[in-house]
Amino acid sequence: MTAEPSLTPDSAGVAPPDPAEMRQAMGMFASGVTVITGVDGGEPVGFACQAFASVSLEPPLVLFCADHNSRTWPRIRKSGRFGVNVLGEEQSDLCGRFGSSRGRKYDGLDWELSRWGTPALRDVLLRVHAEVVDVHIAGDHDVVIGRVLEVERDAGRRPMVFFRGRFGVDHETDAEQALFAPGLWGWADQWGRDRAWE
């Protein structure tokens, strides 16, 4: 006869995960990669973000998470509208451009202004155009809720996937691993930590 498990939890002496452990654990959840874009004072801005999700169908709502240390998110928040550009698996150049703290994000980039007044990146898998309806403070991030105004999709391609601190679920080349080294990328919106951009 097997003993039945105790229904009383025993959490004594169990410490919550530290940031490094949390990042490693959450890296086990595969996610897509997006670029959140907006305009501030006539200047296009944006940052790479993997913390993006659908929230509701009626009304159509999405969310993304932005680091409190981000310099880009406050600029997007001022405008009240944002675009979510979901990257395809071959768009490592866009991911590196908007996830890095070096260089200028839009220099030499082919993009257009959407009818909603936000930068729309070309040849992405999906564009979601939205307006900010709510912002919740959650630890060291803001959880941004957006009401969807329009979606534009290209269903014929595979998405970029971030998993276990790397891009894709297969083995990447040495060049890709050098570009997306674990120290450069992190869990949730580490990409929002872009102090060197502005």
C-alpha positions as CSV (number, residue, x, y, z in Angstrom):
1,M,0.0,0.0,0.0
2,T,1.4,3.4,-0.9
3,A,1.2,6.3,1.5
4,E,-1.0,9.2,0.4
5,P,0.8,12.5,0.0
6,S,0.3,15.1,2.7
7,L,-2.2,17.8,1.8
8,T,-0.3,20.3,4.1
9,P,2.5,22.1,2.2
10,D,5.9,22.1,3.8
11,S,7.7,25.2,2.5
12,A,9.9,25.8,5.5
13,G,13.5,26.7,4.4
14,V,12.7,27.0,0.7
15,A,14.0,30.3,-0.7
16,P,12.6,31.9,-3.8
17,P,14.8,31.7,-6.9
18,D,17.4,34.4,-7.3
19,P,17.5,36.4,-10.6
20,A,20.0,34.1,-12.3
21,E,18.0,30.9,-11.3
22,M,14.7,32.6,-12.4
23,R,16.2,33.5,-15.8
24,Q,17.5,30.0,-16.3
25,A,14.2,28.4,-15.3
26,M,12.0,30.7,-17.4
27,G,14.3,30.0,-20.4
28,M,12.8,26.5,-20.5
29,F,9.6,28.2,-21.8
30,A,10.1,28.7,-25.6
31,S,8.8,32.1,-26.8
32,G,8.6,34.1,-29.9
33,V,10.6,37.2,-30.5
34,T,9.1,40.6,-31.3
35,V,10.2,44.2,-31.8
36,I,8.0,46.8,-30.0
37,T,7.9,50.1,-32.0
38,G,6.6,53.6,-31.5
39,V,7.2,57.2,-32.3
40,D,8.3,59.9,-29.8
41,G,8.6,63.5,-30.9
42,G,8.7,62.5,-34.6
43,E,11.5,60.0,-33.9
44,P,11.0,56.2,-34.4
45,V,12.0,54.1,-31.4
46,G,11.8,50.4,-30.6
47,F,13.2,47.5,-28.6
48,A,13.3,43.7,-28.9
49,C,11.0,41.9,-26.5
50,Q,10.1,38.2,-26.0
51,A,7.5,38.8,-23.3
52,F,4.5,39.2,-25.5
53,A,1.1,37.5,-25.4
54,S,-2.5,37.6,-26.5
55,V,-4.9,38.5,-23.6
56,S,-8.4,38.6,-24.9
57,L,-10.4,38.1,-28.1
58,E,-13.4,40.3,-27.2
59,P,-12.2,43.0,-26.8
60,P,-9.0,42.2,-28.7
61,L,-6.2,42.7,-26.2
62,V,-2.5,41.9,-26.1
63,L,0.3,42.5,-23.5
64,F,4.0,43.0,-23.4
65,C,6.4,43.5,-20.5
66,A,9.0,46.3,-20.4
67,D,11.9,46.7,-18.0
68,H,11.8,49.7,-15.7
69,N,15.3,50.5,-16.8
70,S,14.3,50.8,-20.5
71,R,14.7,54.2,-22.1
72,T,12.6,53.3,-25.1
73,W,9.4,52.1,-23.3
74,P,8.7,55.5,-21.6
75,R,9.0,57.2,-25.0
76,I,6.5,54.7,-26.6
77,R,4.2,55.1,-23.6
78,K,4.0,58.9,-24.1
79,S,2.6,58.4,-27.6
80,G,-0.1,55.9,-26.4
81,R,0.3,53.6,-29.4
82,F,2.7,50.8,-30.3
83,G,3.4,48.2,-32.9
84,V,4.4,44.6,-32.3
85,N,6.5,43.2,-35.1
86,V,6.8,39.4,-34.7
87,L,10.0,38.2,-36.3
88,G,10.5,35.3,-38.6
89,E,13.3,32.8,-37.9
90,E,15.6,34.3,-40.6
91,Q,15.4,37.9,-39.1
92,S,18.3,37.7,-36.8
93,D,19.6,41.0,-38.1
94,L,16.5,42.8,-36.9
95,C,16.7,41.0,-33.6
96,G,20.3,42.0,-33.1
97,R,19.7,45.6,-34.2
98,F,16.8,46.2,-31.7
99,G,18.3,44.0,-29.0
100,S,21.7,45.6,-28.9
101,S,22.9,48.7,-27.1
102,R,25.2,49.6,-29.9
103,G,24.4,51.6,-33.0
104,R,21.2,53.3,-34.2
105,K,18.2,51.1,-34.6
106,Y,16.7,52.6,-37.7
107,D,19.8,53.7,-39.6
108,G,19.7,52.1,-43.1
109,L,16.6,50.1,-42.2
110,D,13.7,49.7,-44.6
111,W,10.5,50.5,-42.7
112,E,7.3,52.5,-43.1
113,L,4.9,54.4,-40.9
114,S,1.7,52.5,-40.3
115,R,-1.7,54.2,-40.6
116,W,-1.7,54.2,-36.8
117,G,1.4,56.3,-36.6
118,T,3.9,53.6,-35.5
119,P,6.9,52.1,-37.3
120,A,6.1,49.0,-39.2
121,L,9.0,46.7,-40.0
122,R,9.1,45.1,-43.4
123,D,8.8,41.3,-44.0
124,V,7.9,40.4,-40.5
125,L,5.7,37.4,-39.6
126,L,3.0,39.4,-38.0
127,R,2.2,43.1,-37.2
128,V,-0.1,44.0,-34.3
129,H,-1.1,47.6,-34.0
130,A,-2.4,48.7,-30.6
131,E,-3.1,51.5,-28.2
132,V,-2.1,51.4,-24.6
133,V,-5.1,50.9,-22.3
134,D,-3.5,49.9,-19.0
135,V,-0.1,49.6,-17.4
136,H,0.5,47.4,-14.3
137,I,3.7,47.6,-12.3
138,A,5.0,44.0,-11.6
139,G,8.3,43.9,-9.8
140,D,11.0,45.3,-12.0
141,H,8.8,45.4,-15.1
142,D,5.6,47.1,-16.4
143,V,2.9,44.9,-17.8
144,V,1.5,46.8,-20.7
145,I,-2.0,46.0,-21.9
146,G,-2.9,47.2,-25.4
147,R,-6.2,47.2,-27.4
148,V,-5.6,45.8,-30.8
149,L,-6.5,48.2,-33.7
150,E,-5.4,46.0,-36.6
151,V,-3.4,42.9,-37.4
152,E,-1.4,42.1,-40.5
153,R,0.0,38.6,-41.0
154,D,2.2,36.5,-43.2
155,A,1.4,32.9,-42.2
156,G,3.8,31.3,-44.8
157,R,6.9,31.5,-42.7
158,R,8.4,30.0,-39.5
159,P,8.8,32.2,-36.3
160,M,12.0,33.1,-34.5
161,V,12.0,31.1,-31.2
162,F,14.0,31.9,-28.1
163,F,14.6,28.8,-25.9
164,R,17.2,28.0,-23.1
165,G,19.0,31.3,-23.7
166,R,19.4,30.6,-27.4
167,F,17.6,31.2,-30.7
168,G,15.8,28.2,-32.2
169,V,15.3,24.8,-30.9
170,D,17.9,23.2,-33.2
171,H,21.7,23.7,-33.0
172,E,22.7,27.1,-34.2
173,T,25.9,28.1,-36.0
174,D,28.9,29.4,-34.1
175,A,28.3,32.8,-35.7
176,E,24.7,33.0,-34.4
177,Q,25.8,31.9,-31.0
178,A,28.4,34.7,-30.9
179,L,25.8,37.2,-31.9
180,F,23.3,36.0,-29.3
181,A,25.6,35.2,-26.4
182,P,23.8,34.4,-23.1
183,G,25.4,37.5,-21.5
184,L,23.7,39.7,-24.1
185,W,20.3,38.2,-24.0
186,G,18.1,37.4,-21.1
187,W,14.7,36.4,-19.9
188,A,11.6,38.6,-20.5
189,D,12.6,42.1,-21.5
190,Q,16.3,42.3,-20.7
191,W,16.3,43.8,-24.2
192,G,14.5,46.8,-22.8
193,R,17.7,47.7,-20.9
194,D,18.9,50.0,-23.7
195,R,20.3,53.0,-21.8
196,A,23.0,53.5,-24.4
197,W,20.5,54.1,-27.3
198,E,19.2,57.5,-26.7
